[in-house]
Amino acid sequence: MKVDKDIQIAELLSKQLLGELSESERNTVDAWMCDESNKALYHSIRQDILKGAYKHQYDQLQIDENWKQDLEQQFRRISIRRFMKVAAIMTMILTTGTLLYFLLPNNAGVENKLASVTTIAPGTAKAELILADGTKVGLTDEEKVIEQKGIRLENVTGKLKYKQQASSKLSPMINTLQIPRGGEYQLQLADGTKVWLNSLTKLRYPVAFTGDERKVYLDEGEAYFEVAHDASHPFIVATGKGMQLEVLGTSFNMMAYGNEGEIQTTLVEGSVELSLTNQQKVRIKPGEQASFDKSDMQIKVSQVDVDAYIAWKNGRFAFEQAELQSIMTTLSRWYDVDIFYQNESIKKKRLSANLKRYDSIYSILELFEQASSIYFEVDGRTILIKEGNMKQ
């Protein structure tokens, strides 16, 4: 019976909160939490318990007043990342009843509670294509074919492909592909060049390359390029920030978010030459990163771990002693959440992590809590980061 199953899940989740699951029980809970709505419900209830949202149930208990006061003191000190053993009795009383209340059907208020739970899911393949005439087309995994004055555009499983026509008499047309927060997309240009676009990215490009050069414009965001080799037609990426780079055939990552102080170009293979409006030119080799400082218009070259900078393209997040603010900015773009900090010092904390890009954000936040003296309060799509090991 479903009711029996709900009771079992409620009991297991109570043990989960207490850190008392066996391996087989953990497998059962993990399977239940594969459903993002289940996971969101669990974390919402857990956080509400920790914040005292269900303390009114405890207040109604007929128990010894001294014992009750002692539990209240312990309750105020419960960490967001785990329930302390000293509060085990109270937690079991509250959590099993509370979880059952939301798991069992036909309970008054259940629908309202579920409606208030915001599932923060990882990003998906979505984009907005703006044609040269201003027409806007929403793109997802859904298959779609677009005809644009003799040019064929095919959209299949999160990838937009352009089919180059043999004629060189095509009039120049510039299309724009915009990726929203919480999105990603792939693009294959008419010359065969492949582009992976990250969240909050805007790329302008010709529907067909007809001149002596192949030029695209990364107005905002982050993109990984695998450039089709064509020695007679250099491939150029302009940023609109006084910098552009030129390649013949290579693979590189370029990050040019407007709220970042630098534009970073990380070379995977081949050769890239960056040029500035002040005539400064810099050539980088594979394994190097060129950082263009927007304030002083200078380029700094350094050796980097390339895999860390292209991890997003391969479905991962890789952070190596990165500042928390930088990490959370990256996560906010992908999970479409807003981040706030209790104080400025929290932003400077450093963390290292190698994570799956499509994991639940709740799992990622729990890992961060375990690795540092911070905790997270999630309210809808807003995340507040506070300092300390325990809730006050």
N, C-alpha and C positions, 0 to 999 in steps of 0.2 A: 504493500500500500504506500501511496505517496506520503501520507501522514507519518508512517513509520520511518520513511526515508528522511523526511524533514527533521524528525526528532533525532535521528542518528547524526545528521549534519550539524544540528545545533549543538549536540553534545561534543562532537569532534572540534567544532570551532571554539567552544569553550576551552577545551584542552589545548587548542592551538594558541589561544591567548595566554595560557598558563605555561606554554612551552613543554607540554607533557605528551606530545604525540609520539606514537610508535612509528616505525618506518611504514608499515602497511596502512596505518591510519593517515599518515602524511600523504601517501599516494592517493587515498580517497579524497582528501581535501584538495590536493593539487588538481585532480580531475574535475572536481566541482568548480574550482576557481578558473578553469580554462574558459568559462563563460565570463566575459568582461563585466556583464551586469551583476553576476554573483560576486565577483571580486570587488566591484565598486560598492555594493551593498555591505559586504563584510567590513571594508575599510571605513565606510561611513559610520556604521554602528560602533566599530571599535573606537574610532576617534570621539564619537559622542559620549561613549562610556568614559573615556579618559578625561574628557572635558567636564564630566559630571552631568551630562544631559539626562541620564536616567537615575540620578541620585534621589529623585522624589520617590522612586520605588523602594529604595533602601530606607528612606525616612519613615515609611509605613510599617517597616518590620518591627515586631514585638520582641526586642532582644535587650539584653543587659545594657544599661546606659554607658557604663564605663567601657565595655567592649566596643560599643558603637562609636564612642568618641575616639578610641584608639584607631579604629578602622578609618574614621574620617581623616585623621591626621595622616595615615598611610596613603589614603586615596589622593590627597592633595599632592603627594610626592611621586605619583606613578609616572614612569617614563612613557613617552609616546611610542617608543620602539618596543617595549615589552611590559607585561604586568609583572610586578614583583611578587615573589613567593609569599611574602608576609600578608598580601591582600588576597590570597587564593580563595579563602572561604567566601568573602564578600563577592569576589569576581564570579565564582561559580553560581552563586545565588542570582546575581544580576544578569550575567551573560546568557545562561541557558534560557531563562524566561524571556529575555529581550529578543534573542535570536529566533526563538520559536514564534514569538509574536509576529515577526516579519516574514518568517518562512511559511507558516501555516496559512492556508487559504481562508477567505471569508472573515478575516479579522478587520474590524473597523479601523480605518486609518492606515491600513497597509498600503493602499494605492497612493495615498498622499505621500507616505514616506518614500516609496519607490520613485515617485515622480520627482522628489527632491534630491535623489541621488544622481549626481552627474558622473557619467562614465567618461573618464579621460582616456581615450584610446590613442594608440600611436597614429602617426600620419598615414595617409593613403595616396594613391596615384590620383591626383586631380590638378587641373590647370585651366587657365582661361586663355584661349587663342584669340588675338585681335588681328583681323585681316587688314590688309593695306587700305581698304575702303572704310575701315572703322567697325565693321561687323564683328560682333563678339560671339564666340562659340565656346561653350563649356565642354571640357574634356575629362573623361574618367576612363575606367577600364572598358567601358562599352565600345564596341566596334563602330567605326564611323568613317565614311569616305566623303571628302570635301573636294569639289572642283573649283579651282581659282584661276580663271583666264588661261586655261591650257595646262595648268599645273595640277597634278593629282596629289592630294594629301590623304594618307591612310592612318587612321588611329586604331591601334590594336593593343590590348592589354597594357595600357599605361605608356604607350610609346607612339609618338607622332613621326611619321616618315614622309619625306618629300621625294617625289620621283622627278629626276632631272630630265627635261626634254632635250632632244637633239638640237632643236633650233636655237640659234644665238640671237634671234631678233626679238626675244621677249623683253618687254618694257620692265624697268626695275620696279620691283614691288618689295616693300619691307613689311614683314609680319612681326608680331610681338607675342611671345609666350610668357605668361605671368603665372607664378606658382604661389598660392596663398600660404598663410601660416597653417601648418599641419598637412602640408602636401609635398609631393615630389613628382618628377616626371622625366621621361627620356625623350630625346629628340634626335632624329637622324636627318641631317641637312641634305640638300640636293647633291652635294659632292661626295656623300658617303660618310662625312664626319659625324661621329656620335657624341652627343652631349647629355650628361646627367645633370639635372637641375634640382637643387635643394630647395627647402622651404623659403618663402619670401624672396624669390628670385625673379628678375625680369631680364629677358634676353630679346634683343631685336636682331633680325637677320634677313637677308634677301631670300626670296622663295627660289631663286636660281642665281648661280654665280655666272656672270657674263663678261666681266672685265678682266683686268690683269691681276687682280688680287681678290681674295675671298675675305671679306671683312664683316665681322659681327660686333654687336655692342652689348656688353654686360653692364647694364645700367645699375643693377642692384643685385646683391645676393651672392650665391656660391654655385659654381658649375665645374664639372669635371669633363675635360675634352679629350677625345681620341681622334686626332686630326688625320684625315685621309691624305696620304702623301701625293703631292703634286708640285714638283720642283719649279715649274714655270708659273705657278700661281700661289704666292705666299699666303698663308692664313694669318689674319690679324684679328686680335681681340682688343677693342677699345673700351675703356672704362668710363669715359666722360669725366674723369678726375685728373686729367692732365697726364695720363699714362696709357700706353698701349703696348702690346707685345706682338712679336712676329715669329711665326714658326713655318716650317715646311712640312713636317710630318712628325708628330710627337704626341705624348700623353702628359697632361698636367692638370692640376687643380688650381682654381682661382677663386678667392674669396674677396668680395668687394661689398660687404654690407655697409649701408650708410651710417649706422650707429657705431661702427668700429673705427678706430683711429688709423688702421693700416689696411692696405690692400695686399694680400698675400698670394704669391704665385709659387706653387710647389711642383717641381719637375719630377716626373716619374721616369720618362725615357725620352731620348732625342735631345733637342737643343732649342732654347728659347732666348730671344733678345728683347729686353724691355727698353723702351725709349720714352723720355719725358719731353714735355714742351720746352724745357730749358736746354734741350739737346743732349742731356746726359743719357748714356746708353750703358746697359749692363747685360752681360750674357751669363746664363746659369747652366750648370750641368746637372745630370740626374742625381737625386739625393740632396739637392740644394733648394733653399727657399729664398725668394726675393721679397722683402717686406718694404713696401712703399709707404713712407710716413706722410700722411696728408697734410700735416701741419708745416713741416719744414721742406717738403717736396724732395726728400732724399731716399735713396734705395740702400737697404742693408741686406747683404747676402750671408746666409748661415747654413751649416749642415743640419739636417733634421731627420727624424724618423718619418719617412714618407708615408708609411702605412697608417700612422696616426692621423694624418691630414686627409687621407682618402678613405678612411674607415666608413664614413657615412654612405659612400657610394656602394660599399660592399655589405651594407646592412648592419653596421656596428657603430658604436660610439667608443672612441679611444681617447682617454684623458691621462696625461702624464704630469703629475704635480701641477695641475691646472688650477687657477683661481676659481672659487665656487661661483663667483658672478659670471665668469666666462662659461662655465659648465651649464649653469641654469639658463643663461641666454640661449645656448644651443638647444636645450631641452624645451624651452618655451616656444621656440619656432616650430619644433617638430610635433609637440603635443598640444599646441594651441592653448597655452595657459599664461596667466600673468603672474609675475614673481615680485614679491615684496620682502624686505629684510628688516629685522628688528633694529639693527644698527649697521653702521658702515664697516665695522671690523669683521663682521661675518663674511662680507663679500671677498675678503682677502684670504680666507682659509683655503688651503690647497688639498686636492684630492687626486688620487690616481684610480682609474677604473677602465675596464674593457667590457662593454655591455652590448647586448643585442638591441638593435635599433627598434625592433618591433615588440619588445617586452612591455609589460604594463608599467606605467610610471610609478605605481604604488610600490612595485618590487624594487625599482631603482631608488626611490626615496628611502625605503627601509635599509637598503645597503649603505647609503650615505650616512644614515643615522648610526649605523653600527660602526662606521669607520671614522666618525668625527663627533665632536661634542656639539651637535646641532640636532634640532628636530623640526618637523614640518607640520603645519596646520593647513589642511586642504578644505576650502570652502567653494564648492562649485568648480569653476575653472581658475580660481585664485589660490596661490600657494604662498603662505607666510612662513619665512624661515626664522627660527629663533635660536638663541645660543643656550647651551647648557645640556647636561645629561638627563635632567629630570624636569618634569613640568612643575611649575610652582603653583 
